[in-house]
């Protein structure tokens, strides 16, 4: 879901802008590296742009760290300039700069996870969101996000859903509060499309979606949303996020607390089959 523009696109500073916050230095570092490689190869910006299908102003924006280049551009620029991998080696770090700073470490862990467990309280988890639902979530944020930042974060969120195509497939578990599934984020049609996507993804063999009904008298996780991430190295990490602040827990005592809470609410929520029936019922109420 990367943003990529060709030669027929309007001239200007194309591509998402890196956010003005800690962690975006990698974008500026890549830009300097790109310029050094280009100059060493004796290639002008306009010439490189013509080879790759980008405007000279786009190349300038990438070199000055004002825009985040898409992964495909980095691959093609490395080859066109004979960089021998000097640009490609930064590709993953540059891609992570699309995420808000508080989520970057979690995004890195999530990308290589063997299993994920996500408890959602306020909105549908990002890994399940449709494009329109995700855009509505970003548009509602306060302070308001610039349009280009919204598109940047949207592309990054949708790119995370490539996790469903990974092999071996990671085990994914989601527990979603009923209130989330009744909130028409953006619009009622947006919500209904979102519910249909949840049903579709829940049919995957490696995915379980459970609904926590609001009429439950017992609830084992009233402290807010959280996630558990199993890494390829056999480590389980806890992730908690609230009000644009986040924390990764690696100590066993802290992780065990989150594990026990997830285990409890998993038993208190509807089963995956009951949850699918519940969501189908919500769709039938249209």
N, C-alpha and C positions, 0 to 999 in steps of 0.2 A: 504493500500500500504506500510505497514511497512516492513523494512528489517529484515529478520529473518533467521538464519543459523542453520542447524542441525548438528548432530554428523558426517555426511558424508561430511561436508564442510571442506576446507583446514584449518589447524590449524593456528592460528595467532590472530592478533588484529581485530577480526571481528566486524562489526557494524560501523555506521558513527561516526566520531570524532566530539566532540563539538568544535565549533570555538573559537579561542583565542580572545575573546572580552567580554565586560561586559555582565552579564546576564547568563553566563554558569556556575556560581557557584552552581546552583541547581544540575547539573550533578555530581559535586564532592561531594556535600552533600548527594545525593542519594547513591553514591558509598560507602561513609563511613557508612551510615545506613545499606546498604546491608551487608557489612563486619561484622558489629556489630551483626546483626541478625544471620548471618551464623555461626560466632564463638560461639555465645550464644547457638545455636542449636547443636554445636559439629559436624558440617558438614565440610569436607574439600572441597576445590574448585573443585577438580576432581570429587568428589562424587556428588556435586550439579550439575556440568556440565553433568555428566552421567545421572542423573535423568531427566534433562530438555532438553537434546540433544544439549548441547553446550560444547565446549572445555574448559579446565581449563584456558587457556590463555584468552579466551573470558570473563570468570568470573573475572579474574584478571583485565582486561581492564575496565570492568564496575565498579569494586570496586575502581579503581584508578582514575576514572573520565576521562579516555582517550577515551572512546567510549560511545555513547548514546544507552542504551538498548531499544529494541522495547517494546511497551506496553504489548504484550502477554508474554514476558519474565518476566516483573514485576509482572503480575498477577500470573503466575505459580510459580515464586520464592517465592512470599508471601505465597502461599498455601503450597509449599514444605517445607518451613522453619517454618511454623506455626507462621508467623509474625503478624497475627491478624489485617491485614490492614495497618501496619506501612510502608510497601513499596508501596502498592496501592495508599495511600493517596498522594503520590508524582508523580503519573503517568502522570497527565495532565501537570504539570509544567515541567517534564522531556521531554515530547513530544514537548512542545513549544520551548525547547532549540534547536530544529532542524532548527528553522527559524532564519534568520539574525536578529540581535538585534533591528534594526530600525523597524521591522515589527511585533515584538512579541505582543505589546499591541493591534495593529489592529487585529491580528490573534485571540486574545482572544475575542474581541468584535464581530468579524465576526462569530465565532463559535456558538454564541448564538443569532445571529441577527434574527429579524422577517422580515426584509426587507433590501435589498441592492440596491444601485444605483451606477453604475460604469461607468466612462467616460474614455475611453482608447485612447491614442494618439500615443504611440510608439510600442506597441505590443498587441497581443490578451490578454485579462484579464486572470489571472492565473486560475480562476474558470472555464474557457472555454478551457484551453490548453490541447492538447494531450500530451502524454508522450514524443514523439519525438520532438515536437515543444518546449516544456518546456526545454528539454535537450539542444536543440540548443541555446535557450536563455541564459542558464547558461554557456554554453561553450564559448559564445561570450563575456562574461563579462571581463572587464579589471579593475584592474590587474586580471590575470588568476586565476581561482579557482582550487584547487586541485581536482583530480578525486573523492576522497571520499566525499569532500564537495559538489560537484555537485550531487552525488547520494543522499546525505543527504537532500539537498534542494529539489531535485526532488521528493523524497518520501514524504516530508512534503507538497509540493504543490499539489500533487495528492491526498493526504489524505484530503486536504481542500474540495475536490469535493464530499466528503460524505454529504455535505450540501444538495445535491439533493435528498438524501434518508431520510432526516429529516421529521418528522411529529409532529406538523403541518408544512406544507411546507412554507418556507419563500418566499416572493415576491422578484424576482430578475430582475433588469433592467440593460441592458448594452447598451451603445452608443459607437460605434467603428468608428474611422476615416477610410475612404475608403483606404487611403494609407497603413494602417496596413494590410488590407486584400489583398493587392497587393504585399506585401514584402515577398519574398520567404525565410523566416527565416530557415536556415539550408539547404533547398533544395526545388525545386518545388514540388516534391512528398509530402514532409512534409507539405508544405502550403496547397496543395489540400486536404490532409487528415484532416488538421485543419479546412478548410472551411466546409468539410462534417460534422465534429463534431459540429461546430457552428449551422449548420442547424438542426442537430439531437436534440441538447439541446434546441434550440429555439422552438421546438414543444411541450415542456412541458408547461402545463397550467399556471404554476407559473413563467414562464420565458419570458421576452421580450427582443429581440435583435434588435437594430436599427443601421443603417449605416448613418454616416454623410458624404455626398458626397463632393468631393473636389471642385466641381463647384458651391457650394453655395456662393452667394455674401454676405450673412449675417452669422455671427458666434458669438454666445454669450459667448463662453468660450475659449478665446485664451490664458488664463493664464496657461494652462497645465492640466494634468490628475488629477482626484480627485475621491473620493468615498463618499457616504453618507450611514451611518449605523444606522438602527433603532434597538434599544435594546429591550429586553423583558420588561424592566422597563419603556418603553414609551419615552425614550430619543433618540434624533437624534444627531449623532456625525458625524463630517466631518473628512476625512482623506486625507492628501496630502503627496505625496512622490516624491522626486526628488534627483538624485545623491546620493543615499544611505542615505539620510536624510529624516525624516518624521515628521509629526506633526498631532496630534489629536486635533480637535477643538470641544469644548463643550459649549462655550459661544454662546448664541442665536444670537447676531449680526453677528458673523463670520459664523455660520451655515446657517443663512438666506441668506447670500451672495452666498454660494455654492448652496443652494436650488434654488435660483432664476436663477443662471447660468444653472443648470441642467434642470430646467423647460423650459428655453428658447431654449437650444439646442435640447431638446426632441421634441419641436414643429418644429424646423428647419430641423431635420433629416428626413430620410425616415421613413415611418410607419413600424411596424414589418412585415406586409405582403409584402410591397414593398422591405424591406430589404432582406427578404428571396428570393424574385425573383432576386434581385441584386446579391446575393451570388451564386445563381444557374447559373446566367449568367456568373459570373467569372469562375465557374467550367466548363462551356461549352466552354470557350475560350482555354482550354487545347489543 
